[in-house]
Amino acid sequence: MDELNGRMIACQILITGLIARVANNSPDPLRFLTDFRDEIRAVVKGVNIAGMDNTDRVRQTAQQTVDELFSLMKPPSIN
């Protein structure tokens, strides 16, 4: 399990760096980050999670992960 967690953290760091790089090349980096974050949150909110008893907990954890990734670059908005 520790190896899996380490790989997930490495993926999160890689994705965060990639998003930051694309945002820096954007004419309006803050707007790019805001729009991209909102799109990712919408995907997490609408994705179909099958085969689990408590999908709300999985969805909440996924939303928190998205917020953590983007909080490295921009504080989450209150929605």
Buried (B, 14 or more C-beta within 10 A) or exposed (E): EEEEEEEEEEEBEEEBEEBBEEBEEBEEBEEBBBEBBEEBBEEBEEEEEEEEEEEEEEBEEBBEBBBEBBEEBBEBEEE
